[in-house]
Amino acid sequence: MAYLHISLVLVLILIGIKPINAQQKEATTFLQNLDAEIAIPEEDIILINEILKGQWSLGKELAKQIMKLSIIDFDDERVLNNVSDSKSLMAISQNDDVSDFLRQLITIIDKSTLRKKKLGNVLVNQYMVFNDDYRYRWKFNYNANDYSAGLIAERDPNEKKLIDHLSGYLFKKYSFGEVIIGDYQIVTGFGLWSWRSVSTRKSFETIAGLPRIGRGISPYRSSNEAWYLRGISYTRVTKFGDWNISGGYTKQDGRIDSTGNLTLSSSGFHTGATSIAQQNNITESVMLGQWNYDKLNRKIVTSVAGVNWQDKNSSKKQDWCGSIAFNQLLEYGNIFGEIGRGYNRTAGVITGLRLKFPNVKYLISSRYYSKGYLALRSNPFAEWVGKDRNEFGLFQSINYKHNRNIFIIYGDLFKASDIKGDDSFPKSGQEAGLRWENRKGRRYQRIQWKWEKKSLENNGVYLLAQQPKYEIDNTLKYSGVFNFSKSFWCKLQLTYSLNETSESKSQAYGLDTQIWWEMRNVSIFFDVVTTVIDGGSAWIYFWDVNLPGEMVTKVYTKNNIFPAIKILYQTNSGFELGFRLRAQWKDFDFSRTPEIFGALALEILL
Amino acid sequence: MRQLNNSYKFILIYFLVLIPIGLLFGAFESYPTSTANLAFGKINMNCKGNIIDIINEPSSIIHFNMRGGGVIWNRPFQINELQQTAFTSAFIYKNWGFGVSASTFGNNIYSESMLVLSVAKSVKARLSLGANIILYQLKITDYGTAHAPGLSASMRYNINDNWDWVTTVRNINYPKIGSSIDELPQVVTTGFIGTLYEILTIATEWEQDLEYKGALKFGIMVKPLKQLLFSVGYVSNPGQLTAGLSININKIYFEYGTIAYNDLGLFTHQLGIGVNLDRH
């Protein structure tokens, strides 16, 4: 009932607050075109929101921020690197050599910035999610020419404290370098030493993102509670490259047991007795250094960090980690790689070769991670993400573009490098995908098929009489965006998923229909997801009706119907309101009261 | 004996109304609010520049350019021994807003007191920020006294000439009081207030105490005469109806408000008086 009240109130407010000017709504559907099965790092989502709000003036600095996004293509990065002023940045929107993604982003930025050119540099955001319990997030950002500052406060559902997590930074840029005080993040190499909170995933986009070397240090913008480094960071720019030295300490969740083994938790949820007891239990003191050499066609990055962990009982552990990464441009592509030394004398290696010819791109990359490979904030490209996993892997992908049509094929082979006898985890597997996409501006159509096969190992507890030897997943998807008029749009997604083992079979069908209406200052979205699941082990993924600053994927595991509504409202004074509601019926007869989920986002720009 | 019975009645109602079933006894659940706001749906954000409401929304000092003081008195649930009083004073100095408040709630056996220091500052033209530093004192006769510090904050954004958006967060420092380490309420509110016509003001607010289900609040304020103002409101979960009136004579205002607890069939009546030297 409360949700009905909220809806009525919001409608009243929307009627009551007079619009001031025309608005651009393309941004609201911008990220929804990506594959829902591939998580987007929160730092990307927040950064893109700040970019679209005009937090950086058009030109070189904005291009530098765009390059920090994980979803930018390798070739796009080179184009952005050559941006010198606003004119050269805006010219990208007419450049047929860059990806559709970047072209569309620059087009939106152009319109957004024009709209907000008289507005200021303070951005305040309040985000509330109504689910089982409530999630709150408040964000404050200040951006001037050479200064910036940020603060983020967050509480996850069912946590005891209203401000369970607090993160902030001060950033100052000098002619000779940069200083960050507070929370910062390093995205470097290819993920073996320090990376984003989400690794580069195997997908149709891997050919675009995997060959990109990390962009280095930046202030921490995410509410992820386990991924920042806290302290002071100083970067000095010299003709011999950029030198960075950083130090500080970060509170981490986890424990050091009696044998000296360190266990860190990165979930950020503090609801149960164990997680509350382990909250901020570990003080991670870090001293790190990095050398970035970036000249002409060659980039080399060397990084090393010494770490001391101490829990509240004064149990201690020390270790160090480091990596060397390079990227060398060739006449027809680039070759890249990174070798890392993880904690506990573990090792990781990744190499790759990317070739680019007219209309054709090809990538081959191999990887090896020894058992338990883990470094400072490592998050490598891998099948198995987790500190107790290990693997050999070989990934290949080819991308062919013909007029407005793009064909992508990828394949991956992987095998555990250190097999543990009593482990039920798969030891080997293969994955392949095929995609066709036709795009014209915001309109596109896409068909893709993905196939995965993994071995299943006997851990002695399998309950079936006949133990399956393998598991196969097939996913077939269609996705298309159409417009009936300039302001009336539709998105249609169809998904079929088949999960089978040698002993069982499960199928899932999903249909997601979204219609939205873009008016002068309001956009209204209607979305209905219908799923039919047979067997229970085949799942369906669709994006939720996301608000600016969030990208939530919903996983559908049962027969259900889920209607949803989203309302976005903006004024030219810099105020923005977003609201979404989704109902969930447990069966198709609609006889029971549905469960309601929702979120409210409010944002102001001063 | 009569006094003892009333004390039991007070404790019973306190549990029923202020402390939802299944939870520990919660101190400082009953926060003082201005009489105007009580009548206007018991909304936390400062709806008409009443000085008492800086206890809930310190940012309103700077938004309403407050200079003056106010006092409220109420008798919760019509219990003779139980009363709540609050006094507040606020002023502006060099574009900063400052305030000091004190309040008490309880009877001669159990009492809750607060001393609140408020500070507020505007950021550019449209945004006002405020913070409250609070000293909580809980006293039980012949048992003891306990103290705890609290920190609250608020933000008010002027969307346009008619509408404001206000968010408040109470006790963000997760305060606990007494030897039993009782957690004090952590409350988030967010709401909008708008003047539709010169005589009509409406407001709505979402209030979420982390321990309980959220409540939605509505208020309507009608000003038929320059000196006279009527308010009605509704609070959900549990349902409560509110009403009241305010008489303004120059810069002085006299207010009466009442809140009806539908589930109990009881009322709380509140009186308030105040002066705002900058009120027009």
Interface residues (C-beta under 8 A of the other chain):
Chain A: M1 A2 H5 I6 V9 L12 I13 G16 I17 K18 I20 G120 V122 V124 Q126 M128 Y134 Y136 A153 R155 K160 K161 L162 I163 T571 S573 F575 L600 L602 I604 L606
Chain B: V123 K124 R126 L127 M155 Y157 I159 N160 N162 W163 W165 T167 V169 N171 I172 Y174 E183 Q186 V188 T190 F192 G194 L196 I202 T204 W206 Q208 L210 G214 L216 F218 S236 N237
